[in-house]
Amino acid sequence: MSRILGLDPGERRIGVALSDPTGTIASPHSVIDRRRSDPLVVVRALCEDNGVERIIIGLPTGLSGHEGPSAQAARAFGALIAEGVAIPVEFQDERFTTVTAESALLEGGVRRDKRRDVRDKVAAAVILQAYLDRKDYQRDAADTIDGDRFDIGQTAGRNWIGGYHYRSCRNLFSLAFHSDDALPAPE
């Protein structure tokens, strides 16, 4: 199975995350600085180097689900990436992902200056992990137990918080900090 690339586009920086080959775990990868690099060139290289089959882009919507200027910018970015890379692009609701990433970093005792450096890639991993968990849940929901279909409340071992799998968000912190700058490549 190929990997999935997650992007959290911002005005200055784009957080990048990669899934493992099984599509189970998202890992923070890097941050693209729009002022120093052409995002399309970097994303194309990441896709080629990692065998990416799909790209997930965070879509910033309001609490009501309304898409404002930031969401329109994310959709325009997604169209640019889809055209330039020729890989399917999907959007994932990114409400509260930066807050989730910041909370995980604070809980881990990460200094403010270091948090600023990694927040975007951790947020991208939260977005990608939400997508992976949603796809996993959709597969699980099709399973049966004693002939009965089970729903989110009956799914064993799942702890959903704000649409994100709690266990997954906590694991992102440990994946993000194996060393100062170098992260292990997802296997």
Disulfide bonds with the S-S distance in Angstrom:
none
